[in-house]
Amino acid sequence: MEALNITLSVLLSIFGIILLIVLIILGIRLIQVINKVDKAVDDTIEKVNAFNDALNIVTKAAYAINKVGDKAINGIANTVSKVFNKKDKENEDEEEDYYE
């Protein structure tokens, strides 16, 4: 009986040591994988930030083009409204002369 107790405690110790070694190896591998994922995420963030800079440039250019277009359209609208206002004033003047 005593031999069985000694044999079982030796086997448990050996299995415990093996399990501890396996867990240490898995922990080291996990750290390596996490470092690789961290590098990949950092790379992706840098690329997205570069893309954001390009989008900001495009947005500013579109805003500038929109502003120029709005000014041109306002100028044309003002010119057209002045032409029609002149015609309306001429028509009003003619009507006033007709009623007098």
All heavy atoms as an XYZ file, in Angstrom:
780
protein
N       0.828     -1.189      0.000
C       0.000      0.000      0.000
C       0.869      1.248      0.000
O       0.518      2.227     -0.645
C      -0.876     -0.073      1.238
C      -1.990      0.870      1.233
S      -3.160      0.371     -0.003
C      -4.503      1.233      0.532
N       1.944      1.154      0.760
C       2.825      2.309      0.819
C       3.510      2.551     -0.519
O       3.715      3.698     -0.926
C       3.878      2.071      1.911
C       4.590      3.311      2.307
C       5.466      3.052      3.516
O       4.981      2.546      4.529
O       6.637      3.372      3.387
N       3.805      1.521     -1.243
C       4.438      1.639     -2.570
C       3.464      2.294     -3.543
O       3.867      3.083     -4.405
C       4.869      0.269     -3.073
N       2.200      1.958     -3.419
C       1.174      2.555     -4.286
C       1.049      4.055     -4.014
O       0.947      4.849     -4.951
C      -0.167      1.856     -4.069
C      -1.297      2.247     -4.984
C      -0.962      1.922     -6.434
C      -2.578      1.558     -4.580
N       1.086      4.454     -2.749
C       1.020      5.877     -2.409
C       2.219      6.633     -2.970
O       2.089      7.745     -3.497
C       0.957      6.071     -0.897
C      -0.420      5.746     -0.338
O      -1.395      5.779     -1.069
N      -0.471      5.454      0.955
N       3.399      6.039     -2.854
C       4.606      6.692     -3.372
C       4.541      6.774     -4.897
O       4.853      7.810     -5.492
C       5.871      5.930     -2.897
C       6.013      6.065     -1.384
C       7.111      6.450     -3.588
C       7.118      5.225     -0.810
N       4.118      5.710     -5.545
C       4.022      5.676     -7.012
C       3.004      6.701     -7.501
O       3.275      7.442     -8.464
C       3.605      4.266     -7.498
O       4.488      3.296     -6.934
C       3.651      4.174     -8.995
N       1.849      6.791     -6.869
C       0.822      7.761     -7.294
C       1.279      9.199     -7.075
O       1.051     10.073     -7.915
C      -0.485      7.500     -6.553
C      -1.275      6.267     -7.000
C      -2.516      6.101     -6.138
C      -1.665      6.380     -8.454
N       1.962      9.460     -5.952
C       2.425     10.832     -5.721
C       3.530     11.201     -6.713
O       3.605     12.347     -7.155
C       2.877     11.005     -4.284
O       4.068     10.319     -4.047
N       4.378     10.247     -7.100
C       5.410     10.513     -8.114
C       4.749     10.779     -9.457
O       5.116     11.718    -10.175
C       6.421      9.348     -8.193
C       7.329      9.487     -9.397
C       7.250      9.264     -6.929
N       3.757      9.960     -9.832
C       3.045     10.157    -11.102
C       2.320     11.505    -11.123
O       2.352     12.226    -12.133
C       2.054      9.010    -11.342
C       2.651      7.674    -11.776
C       1.553      6.624    -11.883
C       3.370      7.817    -13.100
N       1.666     11.856    -10.037
C       0.990     13.162     -9.973
C       1.986     14.302    -10.082
O       1.721     15.308    -10.745
C       0.183     13.273     -8.679
C      -1.138     12.496     -8.632
C      -1.758     12.620     -7.247
C      -2.086     13.018     -9.673
N       3.123     14.172     -9.453
C       4.155     15.206     -9.544
C       4.661     15.335    -10.975
O       4.850     16.450    -11.485
C       5.323     14.890     -8.608
O       4.903     14.871     -7.272
N       4.910     14.191    -11.632
C       5.393     14.213    -13.028
C       4.345     14.844    -13.932
O       4.659     15.708    -14.753
C       5.753     12.778    -13.488
C       7.000     12.299    -12.744
C       5.994     12.743    -14.987
C       7.333     10.846    -12.997
N       3.082     14.432    -13.797
C       2.015     15.016    -14.632
C       1.825     16.508    -14.339
O       1.560     17.300    -15.234
C       0.703     14.256    -14.449
C       0.691     12.906    -15.103
C       0.167     11.807    -14.422
C       1.192     12.717    -16.380
C       0.149     10.560    -15.009
C       1.174     11.462    -16.973
C       0.660     10.383    -16.288
N       1.988     16.888    -13.088
C       1.895     18.303    -12.721
C       3.001     19.113    -13.365
O       2.781     20.224    -13.880
N       4.224     18.563    -13.344
C       5.359     19.253    -13.968
C       5.144     19.355    -15.477
O       5.386     20.407    -16.081
C       6.681     18.530    -13.617
C       6.981     18.694    -12.123
C       7.827     19.055    -14.468
C       8.131     17.831    -11.635
N       4.681     18.271    -16.113
C       4.419     18.291    -17.563
C       3.340     19.314    -17.894
O       3.464     20.089    -18.846
C       4.027     16.874    -18.052
C       5.224     15.932    -17.966
C       3.482     16.932    -19.477
C       4.890     14.478    -18.238
N       2.277     19.331    -17.097
C       1.205     20.294    -17.321
C       1.710     21.721    -17.165
O       1.372     22.604    -17.968
C       0.051     20.022    -16.351
C      -1.160     20.940    -16.479
C      -1.820     20.764    -17.836
C      -2.150     20.667    -15.367
N       2.551     21.967    -16.181
C       3.113     23.296    -15.971
C       3.987     23.713    -17.145
O       3.899     24.853    -17.621
C       3.916     23.313    -14.660
C       4.485     24.657    -14.229
C       3.345     25.638    -13.950
C       5.357     24.486    -13.010
N       4.794     22.799    -17.657
C       5.645     23.096    -18.816
C       4.793     23.405    -20.048
O       5.057     24.359    -20.780
C       6.629     21.929    -19.080
C       7.651     21.853    -17.947
C       7.330     22.092    -20.421
C       8.528     20.607    -17.991
N       3.741     22.614    -20.264
C       2.853     22.842    -21.414
C       2.162     24.198    -21.287
O       2.059     24.955    -22.266
C       1.813     21.693    -21.537
C       0.718     22.038    -22.536
C       2.506     20.408    -21.951
N       1.708     24.541    -20.107
C       1.056     25.838    -19.911
C       2.028     26.988    -20.122
O       1.656     28.029    -20.686
C       0.426     25.910    -18.523
C      -0.819     25.031    -18.318
C      -1.273     25.108    -16.863
C      -1.929     25.455    -19.243
N       3.269     26.841    -19.720
C       4.278     27.880    -19.943
C       4.532     28.057    -21.433
O       4.584     29.186    -21.946
C       5.581     27.546    -19.180
C       5.367     27.699    -17.676
C       6.728     28.437    -19.648
C       6.535     27.206    -16.836
N       4.654     26.949    -22.155
C       4.866     27.022    -23.615
C       3.668     27.680    -24.297
O       3.829     28.545    -25.169
C       5.142     25.613    -24.187
C       6.500     25.104    -23.694
C       5.098     25.620    -25.710
C       6.775     23.644    -24.025
N       2.455     27.303    -23.901
C       1.254     27.911    -24.485
C       1.178     29.412    -24.169
O       0.777     30.213    -25.020
C      -0.006     27.206    -23.995
C      -0.256     25.811    -24.568
C      -1.482     25.183    -23.904
C      -0.429     25.865    -26.066
N       1.590     29.785    -22.967
C       1.611     31.201    -22.600
C       2.588     31.985    -23.454
O       2.293     33.105    -23.912
N       3.783     31.398    -23.688
C       4.770     32.076    -24.538
C       4.248     32.215    -25.958
O       4.374     33.278    -26.587
C       6.113     31.306    -24.494
C       6.739     31.425    -23.103
C       7.062     31.820    -25.560
C       7.942     30.522    -22.888
N       3.637     31.168    -26.500
C       3.048     31.236    -27.847
C       1.937     32.285    -27.912
O       1.818     33.024    -28.884
C       2.474     29.875    -28.252
C       3.462     28.777    -28.359
C       4.146     28.809    -29.675
N       5.145     27.761    -29.706
C       5.537     27.172    -30.782
N       5.037     27.525    -31.932
N       6.465     26.244    -30.727
N       1.133     32.345    -26.876
C       0.050     33.325    -26.828
C       0.593     34.751    -26.832
O       0.063     35.625    -27.529
C      -0.819     33.083    -25.585
C      -2.005     34.012    -25.406
C      -3.020     33.794    -26.530
C      -2.654     33.783    -24.067
N       1.674     34.966    -26.102
C       2.294     36.291    -26.090
C       2.822     36.640    -27.478
O       2.674     37.776    -27.942
C       3.419     36.347    -25.020
C       2.802     36.301    -23.622
C       4.268     37.603    -25.184
C       3.829     36.131    -22.508
N       3.421     35.681    -28.169
C       3.919     35.927    -29.524
C       2.776     36.273    -30.482
O       2.890     37.192    -31.297
C       4.693     34.712    -30.041
C       6.015     34.489    -29.335
C       6.678     33.191    -29.756
O       6.066     32.333    -30.394
N       7.948     33.034    -29.370
N       1.683     35.537    -30.375
C       0.537     35.797    -31.243
C      -0.051     37.178    -30.955
O      -0.392     37.928    -31.872
C      -0.537     34.685    -31.073
C      -1.839     35.072    -31.743
C      -0.021     33.376    -31.634
N      -0.142     37.533    -29.692
C      -0.688     38.845    -29.324
C       0.207     39.962    -29.855
O      -0.282     40.991    -30.345
C      -0.877     38.941    -27.795
C      -2.046     38.059    -27.367
C      -1.097     40.373    -27.359
C      -2.234     37.961    -25.876
N       1.532     39.772    -29.806
C       2.447     40.775    -30.352
C       2.257     40.933    -31.859
O       2.269     42.049    -32.386
C       3.901     40.416    -30.038
C       4.249     40.664    -28.588
O       3.614     41.480    -27.927
N       5.262     39.969    -28.095
N       2.069     39.820    -32.575
C       1.842     39.894    -34.024
C       0.519     40.597    -34.334
O       0.443     41.414    -35.253
C       1.839     38.490    -34.639
C       3.203     37.860    -34.704
C       3.151     36.470    -35.321
C       4.510     35.810    -35.322
N       4.477     34.446    -35.868
N      -0.507     40.287    -33.581
C      -1.806     40.938    -33.784
C      -1.702     42.426    -33.483
O      -2.263     43.260    -34.208
C      -2.890     40.259    -32.903
C      -4.168     41.080    -32.883
C      -3.165     38.853    -33.396
N      -0.950     42.780    -32.451
C      -0.761     44.188    -32.098
C      -0.058     44.938    -33.228
O      -0.439     46.060    -33.568
C       0.038     44.288    -30.800
C       0.040     45.685    -30.222
O      -1.006     46.356    -30.311
O       1.092     46.091    -29.682
N       0.961     44.329    -33.819
C       1.651     44.951    -34.953
C       0.708     45.122    -36.133
O       0.720     46.152    -36.812
C       2.866     44.118    -35.358
C       4.022     44.207    -34.393
C       5.183     43.350    -34.844
C       6.296     43.347    -33.811
N       7.403     42.445    -34.190
N      -0.104     44.111    -36.399
C      -1.047     44.194    -37.517
C      -2.080     45.287    -37.282
O      -2.425     46.045    -38.202
C      -1.737     42.844    -37.726
N      -2.559     45.400    -36.063
C      -3.541     46.442    -35.740
C      -2.912     47.830    -35.865
O      -3.522     48.749    -36.417
C      -4.119     46.220    -34.320
C      -4.899     47.422    -33.843
C      -4.999     44.983    -34.307
N      -1.680     47.978    -35.390
C      -0.992     49.265    -35.521
C      -0.800     49.631    -36.990
O      -0.980     50.783    -37.385
C       0.360     49.229    -34.811
C       0.236     49.221    -33.300
O      -0.853     49.592    -32.794
O       1.216     48.830    -32.628
N      -0.435     48.645    -37.807
C      -0.264     48.871    -39.244
C      -1.583     49.313    -39.873
O      -1.622     50.253    -40.681
C       0.204     47.566    -39.894
C       1.343     47.766    -40.853
O       1.983     48.824    -40.788
O       1.586     46.846    -41.663
N      -2.646     48.640    -39.497
C      -3.962     48.979    -40.040
C      -4.387     50.381    -39.622
O      -4.918     51.148    -40.426
C      -5.010     47.956    -39.566
O      -4.577     46.643    -39.919
C      -6.359     48.219    -40.176
N      -4.125     50.738    -38.390
C      -4.477     52.080    -37.906
C      -3.702     53.144    -38.677
O      -4.253     54.176    -39.062
C      -4.224     52.183    -36.385
C      -5.263     51.369    -35.624
C      -4.237     53.628    -35.912
C      -4.992     51.245    -34.144
N      -2.412     52.905    -38.941
C      -1.619     53.865    -39.705
C      -2.183     54.032    -41.115
O      -2.269     55.144    -41.633
C      -0.164     53.405    -39.774
C       0.585     53.559    -38.476
C       2.007     53.024    -38.559
O       2.491     52.809    -39.690
O       2.610     52.817    -37.504
N      -2.565     52.922    -41.739
C      -3.110     52.994    -43.099
C      -4.456     53.708    -43.110
O      -4.742     54.490    -44.014
C      -3.241     51.597    -43.696
C      -1.891     50.988    -44.013
C      -2.009     49.597    -44.572
C      -0.617     49.013    -44.824
N      -0.677     47.648    -45.316
N      -5.273     53.461    -42.115
C      -6.573     54.142    -42.037
C      -6.376     55.630    -41.815
O      -7.067     56.453    -42.415
C      -7.442     53.517    -40.919
C      -8.635     54.385    -40.595
C      -7.906     52.127    -41.332
N      -5.417     56.002    -40.972
C      -5.138     57.420    -40.739
C      -4.638     58.099    -42.010
O      -4.995     59.241    -42.283
C      -4.134     57.594    -39.604
C      -4.744     57.310    -38.252
O      -5.962     57.372    -38.090
N      -3.911     56.993    -37.284
N      -3.811     57.401    -42.795
C      -3.362     57.958    -44.071
C      -4.552     58.135    -45.001
O      -4.650     59.131    -45.730
C      -2.314     57.048    -44.707
N      -5.460     57.195    -44.989
C      -6.663     57.287    -45.814
C      -7.548     58.426    -45.350
O      -8.144     59.130    -46.168
C      -7.414     55.955    -45.764
C      -8.567     55.858    -46.713
C      -8.376     55.889    -48.073
C      -9.857     55.742    -46.238
C      -9.431     55.803    -48.941
C     -10.920     55.646    -47.091
C     -10.708     55.679    -48.457
N      -7.617     58.645    -44.042
C      -8.396     59.761    -43.498
C      -7.826     61.092    -43.954
O      -8.572     62.029    -44.254
C      -8.437     59.706    -41.971
C      -9.408     58.666    -41.457
O     -10.288     58.225    -42.179
N      -9.228     58.272    -40.208
N      -6.495     61.198    -44.009
C      -5.877     62.430    -44.501
C      -6.262     62.679    -45.950
O      -6.571     63.812    -46.339
C      -4.359     62.358    -44.360
C      -3.899     62.367    -42.909
O      -4.693     62.812    -42.041
O      -2.761     61.934    -42.646
N      -6.253     61.624    -46.761
C      -6.651     61.775    -48.162
C      -8.118     62.185    -48.260
O      -8.482     63.035    -49.083
C      -6.415     60.465    -48.918
N      -8.962     61.603    -47.432
C     -10.380     61.973    -47.447
C     -10.584     63.417    -47.004
O     -11.457     64.112    -47.543
C     -11.187     61.039    -46.550
C     -11.515     59.676    -47.140
C     -12.271     58.840    -46.112
C     -12.319     59.782    -48.393
N      -9.800     63.882    -46.055
C      -9.896     65.280    -45.628
C      -9.531     66.215    -46.770
O     -10.170     67.255    -46.963
C      -8.995     65.541    -44.422
C      -9.556     64.936    -43.153
O     -10.750     64.689    -43.054
N      -8.682     64.693    -42.194
N      -8.507     65.866    -47.537
C      -8.108     66.686    -48.682
C      -9.230     66.720    -49.718
O      -9.577     67.786    -50.242
C      -6.797     66.154    -49.292
C      -5.633     66.392    -48.325
C      -6.504     66.817    -50.635
C      -4.359     65.690    -48.708
N      -9.811     65.564    -50.003
C     -10.903     65.503    -50.977
C     -12.101     66.303    -50.473
O     -12.754     67.021    -51.241
C     -11.293     64.030    -51.258
C     -12.570     63.938    -52.050
C     -10.168     63.321    -51.969
N     -12.395     66.214    -49.197
C     -13.526     66.951    -48.624
C     -13.307     68.455    -48.733
O     -14.221     69.201    -49.099
C     -13.716     66.554    -47.145
O     -13.917     65.149    -47.069
C     -14.892     67.277    -46.527
N     -12.092     68.909    -48.427
C     -11.799     70.335    -48.535
C     -11.900     70.807    -49.984
O     -12.404     71.900    -50.252
C     -10.412     70.631    -47.969
C     -10.359     70.533    -46.464
C      -8.968     70.790    -45.923
C      -8.929     70.616    -44.409
N      -7.579     70.815    -43.876
N     -11.403     69.999    -50.922
C     -11.488     70.371    -52.332
C     -12.948     70.439    -52.783
O     -13.349     71.371    -53.494
C     -10.713     69.368    -53.189
N     -13.748     69.474    -52.370
C     -15.173     69.476    -52.735
C     -15.876     70.681    -52.138
O     -16.734     71.298    -52.786
C     -15.832     68.185    -52.260
N     -15.512     71.046    -50.913
C     -16.112     72.217    -50.266
C     -15.758     73.485    -51.045
O     -16.612     74.345    -51.257
C     -15.637     72.316    -48.823
C     -16.177     73.513    -48.085
C     -17.507     73.561    -47.686
C     -15.369     74.598    -47.794
C     -18.015     74.654    -47.021
C     -15.861     75.700    -47.127
C     -17.190     75.729    -46.739
O     -17.685     76.824    -46.085
N     -14.499     73.583    -51.473
C     -14.075     74.769    -52.230
C     -14.803     74.846    -53.568
O     -15.267     75.923    -53.979
C     -12.565     74.733    -52.443
N     -14.919     73.717    -54.255
C     -15.634     73.692    -55.538
C     -17.097     74.051    -55.322
O     -17.690     74.811    -56.102
C     -15.483     72.312    -56.208
C     -14.042     72.109    -56.653
C     -16.434     72.159    -57.385
C     -13.720     70.704    -57.104
N     -17.691     73.539    -54.277
C     -19.090     73.836    -53.963
C     -19.276     75.326    -53.694
O     -20.257     75.931    -54.131
C     -19.531     73.011    -52.758
C     -21.008     73.122    -52.495
O     -21.785     73.480    -53.378
N     -21.396     72.807    -51.282
N     -18.332     75.911    -52.970
C     -18.422     77.334    -52.645
C     -18.339     78.180    -53.915
O     -19.110     79.130    -54.087
C     -17.286     77.693    -51.684
C     -17.498     78.917    -50.885
C     -16.420     79.036    -49.820
C     -16.695     80.209    -48.920
N     -15.684     80.355    -47.889
N     -17.414     77.835    -54.817
C     -17.285     78.568    -56.081
C     -18.556     78.404    -56.911
O     -19.065     79.374    -57.487
C     -16.046     78.073    -56.862
C     -16.035     78.620    -58.276
C     -14.773     78.470    -56.133
N     -19.080     77.194    -56.954
C     -20.317     76.946    -57.695
C     -21.490     77.741    -57.137
O     -22.290     78.303    -57.893
N     -21.586     77.793    -55.826
C     -22.672     78.564    -55.196
C     -22.570     80.046    -55.532
O     -23.579     80.704    -55.821
C     -22.656     78.383    -53.682
C     -23.179     77.028    -53.241
O     -23.822     76.348    -54.076
O     -22.952     76.659    -52.070
N     -21.350     80.584    -55.506
C     -21.174     81.998    -55.839
C     -21.548     82.260    -57.294
O     -22.180     83.273    -57.615
C     -19.737     82.435    -55.564
C     -19.439     82.596    -54.094
C     -18.058     83.150    -53.858
C     -17.815     83.323    -52.361
N     -16.514     83.934    -52.086
N     -21.162     81.346    -58.190
C     -21.495     81.518    -59.604
C     -23.009     81.463    -59.813
O     -23.584     82.289    -60.545
C     -20.808     80.443    -60.446
N     -23.659     80.532    -59.171
C     -25.115     80.400    -59.319
C     -25.820     81.619    -58.733
O     -26.785     82.129    -59.320
C     -25.603     79.092    -58.650
C     -25.138     77.902    -59.474
C     -27.113     79.090    -58.499
C     -25.380     76.571    -58.829
N     -25.353     82.118    -57.590
C     -25.952     83.321    -57.007
C     -25.774     84.520    -57.934
O     -26.697     85.332    -58.087
C     -25.342     83.627    -55.638
C     -25.864     82.718    -54.553
O     -26.953     82.163    -54.680
N     -25.087     82.562    -53.502
N     -24.602     84.638    -58.559
C     -24.369     85.735    -59.497
C     -25.300     85.658    -60.688
O     -25.896     86.667    -61.117
N     -25.470     84.471    -61.237
C     -26.367     84.289    -62.386
C     -27.806     84.569    -61.974
O     -28.552     85.242    -62.699
C     -26.217     82.859    -62.961
C     -24.832     82.694    -63.585
C     -27.305     82.561    -63.965
C     -24.495     81.268    -63.967
N     -28.205     84.087    -60.802
C     -29.574     84.315    -60.330
C     -29.832     85.803    -60.113
O     -30.919     86.310    -60.465
C     -29.820     83.543    -59.046
N     -28.872     86.510    -59.558
C     -29.040     87.945    -59.352
C     -29.152     88.679    -60.682
O     -29.969     89.594    -60.836
C     -27.876     88.516    -58.534
C     -27.951     88.120    -57.084
O     -29.021     87.808    -56.568
N     -26.807     88.121    -56.416
N     -28.339     88.282    -61.645
C     -28.396     88.921    -62.960
C     -29.756     88.682    -63.621
O     -30.368     89.609    -64.163
C     -27.275     88.368    -63.864
O     -26.020     88.554    -63.210
C     -27.247     89.066    -65.202
N     -30.219     87.454    -63.571
C     -31.517     87.131    -64.170
C     -32.630     87.876    -63.460
O     -33.544     88.415    -64.098
C     -31.752     85.595    -64.134
C     -33.174     85.253    -64.520
C     -30.769     84.890    -65.051
N     -32.577     87.957    -62.136
C     -33.636     88.659    -61.408
C     -33.607     90.156    -61.721
O     -34.667     90.791    -61.812
C     -33.519     88.421    -59.910
O     -32.369     89.036    -59.397
N     -32.436     90.730    -61.912
C     -32.354     92.147    -62.282
C     -32.981     92.382    -63.648
O     -33.680     93.376    -63.859
C     -30.897     92.609    -62.290
C     -30.321     92.804    -60.911
C     -28.870     93.251    -60.981
C     -28.262     93.361    -59.595
N     -26.837     93.747    -59.656
N     -32.738     91.470    -64.591
C     -33.318     91.611    -65.933
C     -34.837     91.550    -65.848
O     -35.541     92.379    -66.439
C     -32.765     90.513    -66.877
C     -33.560     90.463    -68.173
C     -31.287     90.743    -67.148
N     -35.351     90.608    -65.094
C     -36.803     90.492    -64.989
C     -37.400     91.654    -64.194
O     -38.514     92.092    -64.485
C     -37.213     89.156    -64.364
C     -37.111     88.000    -65.323
C     -36.231     86.964    -65.086
C     -37.891     87.972    -66.475
C     -36.144     85.901    -65.964
C     -37.797     86.917    -67.360
C     -36.924     85.879    -67.110
N     -36.692     92.150    -63.206
C     -37.181     93.304    -62.438
C     -37.246     94.544    -63.325
O     -38.164     95.343    -63.199
C     -36.288     93.571    -61.229
C     -36.540     92.576    -60.112
O     -37.590     91.946    -60.067
N     -35.573     92.436    -59.228
N     -36.290     94.693    -64.234
C     -36.332     95.831    -65.153
C     -37.550     95.738    -66.054
O     -38.235     96.723    -66.305
C     -35.061     95.884    -66.001
C     -33.856     96.378    -65.246
C     -32.643     96.454    -66.147
C     -31.418     96.891    -65.378
N     -30.218     96.921    -66.232
N     -37.821     94.536    -66.542
C     -38.992     94.359    -67.405
C     -40.268     94.626    -66.624
O     -41.195     95.243    -67.132
C     -39.020     92.943    -67.993
C     -37.997     92.726    -69.067
C     -38.120     91.351    -69.662
C     -37.077     91.128    -70.738
N     -37.163     89.789    -71.317
N     -40.338     94.178    -65.376
C     -41.523     94.421    -64.547
C     -41.703     95.909    -64.284
O     -42.819     96.434    -64.335
C     -41.410     93.675    -63.208
C     -41.588     92.174    -63.365
O     -42.136     91.753    -64.404
O     -41.174     91.438    -62.435
N     -40.607     96.630    -64.031
C     -40.696     98.067    -63.788
C     -41.161     98.790    -65.054
O     -41.956     99.722    -64.998
C     -39.356     98.618    -63.321
C     -39.030     98.253    -61.895
C     -37.710     98.852    -61.461
C     -37.393     98.439    -60.027
N     -36.099     98.962    -59.589
N     -40.669     98.340    -66.211
C     -41.099     98.958    -67.470
C     -42.587     98.717    -67.688
O     -43.320     99.614    -68.113
C     -40.285     98.405    -68.633
C     -38.851     98.872    -68.652
C     -38.036     98.195    -69.743
O     -38.604     97.394    -70.523
O     -36.828     98.455    -69.817
N     -43.054     97.516    -67.389
C     -44.480     97.197    -67.541
C     -45.325     98.029    -66.579
O     -46.402     98.509    -66.945
C     -44.741     95.711    -67.304
C     -44.245     94.853    -68.454
O     -44.053     95.354    -69.567
N     -44.037     93.581    -68.190
N     -44.850     98.224    -65.352
C     -45.590     99.032    -64.379
C     -45.653    100.487    -64.836
O     -46.690    101.145    -64.712
C     -44.924     98.939    -63.001
C     -45.120     97.614    -62.306
C     -44.367     97.546    -60.991
O     -43.766     98.565    -60.589
O     -44.377     96.475    -60.363
N     -44.555    100.995    -65.382
C     -44.528    102.365    -65.870
C     -45.529    102.549    -67.027
O     -46.261    103.522    -67.105
C     -43.125    102.780    -66.324
C     -42.166    102.939    -65.152
O     -42.660    103.093    -64.017
O     -40.934    102.894    -65.375
N     -45.565    101.560    -67.917
C     -46.508    101.627    -69.043
C     -47.935    101.584    -68.555
O     -48.814    102.304    -69.075
C     -46.237    100.486    -70.020
C     -44.954    100.655    -70.802
C     -44.674     99.465    -71.692
O     -45.499     98.537    -71.757
O     -43.602     99.446    -72.331
N     -48.224    100.749    -67.553
C     -49.581    100.651    -67.020
C     -49.982    101.949    -66.322
O     -51.135    102.381    -66.442
C     -49.670     99.476    -66.051
C     -49.645     98.124    -66.717
C     -49.676     96.979    -65.717
O     -49.863     97.238    -64.515
O     -49.540     95.832    -66.140
N     -49.049    102.580    -65.615
C     -49.368    103.842    -64.950
C     -49.678    104.927    -65.983
O     -50.606    105.705    -65.820
C     -48.200    104.276    -64.062
C     -48.065    103.462    -62.788
C     -46.844    103.889    -61.976
O     -46.200    104.901    -62.343
O     -46.534    103.197    -60.984
N     -48.913    104.943    -67.071
C     -49.169    105.917    -68.122
C     -50.518    105.665    -68.785
O     -51.235    106.585    -69.160
C     -48.056    105.855    -69.189
C     -46.732    106.391    -68.660
O     -46.762    107.137    -67.664
O     -45.673    106.036    -69.229
N     -50.910    104.439    -68.909
C     -52.139    104.078    -69.561
C     -53.348    104.495    -68.733
O     -54.361    104.965    -69.244
C     -52.152    102.557    -69.787
C     -53.427    102.064    -70.447
C     -53.651    102.309    -71.789
C     -54.363    101.368    -69.713
C     -54.810    101.856    -72.394
C     -55.509    100.918    -70.293
C     -55.726    101.161    -71.648
O     -56.875    100.686    -72.229
N     -53.253    104.362    -67.395
C     -54.377    104.700    -66.517
C     -54.462    106.196    -66.269
O     -55.485    106.671    -65.852
C     -54.253    103.957    -65.177
C     -54.561    102.466    -65.312
C     -53.585    101.530    -65.026
C     -55.806    102.037    -65.713
C     -53.849    100.175    -65.153
C     -56.073    100.684    -65.851
C     -55.096     99.754    -65.560
O     -55.367     98.437    -65.678
N     -53.396    106.910    -66.512
C     -53.451    108.350    -66.227
C     -54.076    109.087    -67.324
O     -54.787    109.280    -68.019
C     -52.052    108.897    -66.029
C     -51.490    108.416    -64.727
C     -50.071    108.933    -64.537
O     -49.523    109.628    -65.372
O     -49.517    108.592    -63.515
